[in-house]
Amino acid sequence: MNNNIHIKTYNHPYTIYPCPYCKTKTSNSVVEFASSDIDGSNSNKVFYMLNCLTCSNSYIIYETTKQKFLLKNSSLFSVNKELSPQWGIAEQKIIYPQKINSMQIPAPSKYMPKDVKSMYNEAASVFDISPRSSAALIRLTLELLLKKYLVNDGKKHPLNEMIGMLSPHAPSLVTEFMDLIRDKGNGEVHPELNKIELEKLRHKWGDITREPDKDEIIYLFKYINFICELLGLRDKADKDFESIPEDKRKNIARRNQKFQNKFNSPK
C-alpha cells in the first residue's frame, strides 16, 4: 500500500495521508490509541486516530505489523550469517468510516431529508458486510421518510398503512417503489412470512439461511432515491406552476377537462 503512515518514523504527531472525507492527500494529526501483541507472536495490532487538517474530520486506521529477519551481511557466501529483526507493515486500512462502494450504491438524492439521508448512508455502509441488514435499514429509511415527512399526522401507523394513506396523493409509480422496498425489506428480515403467504398458511417456513440477492437489494437504494426525486420534483413543479399567470392556468385546466370528458364519455 503506497499510502502507509509509517508513523513510527516520525518525531512529531503529523503525517501525510489521503483523507476519506475530502479525498485530499494532506496533513493529518495522528494519535495511537491502542496496540497489542498478537498471541505473543512476531505481529502487532495498532489503531490510529487521524484528524484531517483540511476538512477537520476524524477517521480510524487499523495496522498490522510483522517482524521480519533480514541478513545483516547480504553476501550469500558469507560464512557467519546474522539475522537482523525489522518491523514491516503487513496490512493497513481505514476501518472508520466504512467505505461505501460508490460503483454500486447510488449517492442519496438531493431532495432526501438530512435525517433520512443519514439512515440511507448507514444502510449503504453495511452493504458489503451484510446485504440483508442493508435491506432492512432501507426499509427503515422509507418508514422514517413516510412517518416524519409524508404521512405526519402524529399517530402511529404500520408501513403498509402509511403507503396506503399516501396513495391517493402520490403518483402510482411512487407507491409501487414503496411497496417493493417494503416487500423486499420484510422478505430479508422475515423470509418465512413470504412462504407462509404463498402456501396459504400451511406453515412451510422459508430458508432464513439463504444468501440475499445483492443486485436486488441495490435496487432498493435506487427506488428510495427515485421516490425522493419524484416527490421533490413534484413539489418544485407545483411551486413553479403557481408562478404561471392565472389566466394561463385556467386555460390549461379547461384543456385538461376537455380531454378528461372526452376519454371518460361512454362509447
Rosetta blueprint (number, residue, H / E / L):
1 M L
2 N L
3 N L
4 N L
5 I L
6 H L
7 I H
8 K H
9 T H
10 Y L
11 N L
12 H L
13 P L
14 Y E
15 T E
16 I E
17 Y E
18 P E
19 C L
20 P L
21 Y L
22 C L
23 K L
24 T L
25 K E
26 T E
27 S E
28 N E
29 S E
30 V E
31 V E
32 E E
33 F E
34 A E
35 S E
36 S E
37 D E
38 I L
39 D L
40 G L
41 S L
42 N L
43 S E
44 N E
45 K E
46 V E
47 F E
48 Y E
49 M E
50 L E
51 N E
52 C E
53 L L
54 T L
55 C L
56 S L
57 N L
58 S E
59 Y E
60 I E
61 I E
62 Y E
63 E E
64 T E
65 T E
66 K E
67 Q E
68 K E
69 F E
70 L E
71 L E
72 K L
73 N L
74 S L
75 S L
76 L L
77 F L
78 S L
79 V L
80 N L
81 K L
82 E L
83 L E
84 S E
85 P E
86 Q E
87 W E
88 G E
89 I E
90 A E
91 E E
92 Q E
93 K E
94 I E
95 I E
96 Y E
97 P L
98 Q L
99 K L
100 I L
101 N L
102 S L
103 M L
104 Q L
105 I L
106 P L
107 A L
108 P L
109 S L
110 K L
111 Y L
112 M L
113 P L
114 K H
115 D H
116 V H
117 K H
118 S H
119 M H
120 Y H
121 N H
122 E H
123 A H
124 A H
125 S H
126 V L
127 F L
128 D L
129 I L
130 S L
131 P H
132 R H
133 S H
134 S H
135 A H
136 A H
137 L H
138 I H
139 R H
140 L H
141 T H
142 L H
143 E H
144 L H
145 L H
146 L H
147 K H
148 K H
149 Y H
150 L H
151 V L
152 N L
153 D L
154 G L
155 K L
156 K L
157 H L
158 P L
159 L H
160 N H
161 E H
162 M H
163 I H
164 G H
165 M H
166 L H
167 S L
168 P L
169 H L
170 A L
171 P L
172 S H
173 L H
174 V H
175 T H
176 E H
177 F H
178 M H
179 D H
180 L H
181 I H
182 R H
183 D H
184 K H
185 G H
186 N H
187 G H
188 E H
189 V H
190 H L
191 P H
192 E H
193 L H
194 N H
195 K H
196 I H
197 E H
198 L H
199 E L
200 K L
201 L L
202 R L
203 H L
204 K L
205 W L
206 G L
207 D L
208 I L
209 T L
210 R L
211 E L
212 P L
213 D L
214 K H
215 D H
216 E H
217 I H
218 I H
219 Y H
220 L H
221 F H
222 K H
223 Y H
224 I H
225 N H
226 F H
227 I H
228 C H
229 E H
230 L H
231 L H
232 G H
233 L H
234 R H
235 D H
236 K H
237 A H
238 D H
239 K H
240 D H
241 F H
242 E H
243 S L
244 I L
245 P L
246 E H
247 D H
248 K H
249 R H
250 K H
251 N H
252 I H
253 A H
254 R H
255 R H
256 N H
257 Q H
258 K H
259 F H
260 Q H
261 N H
262 K H
263 F H
264 N H
265 S L
266 P L
267 K L
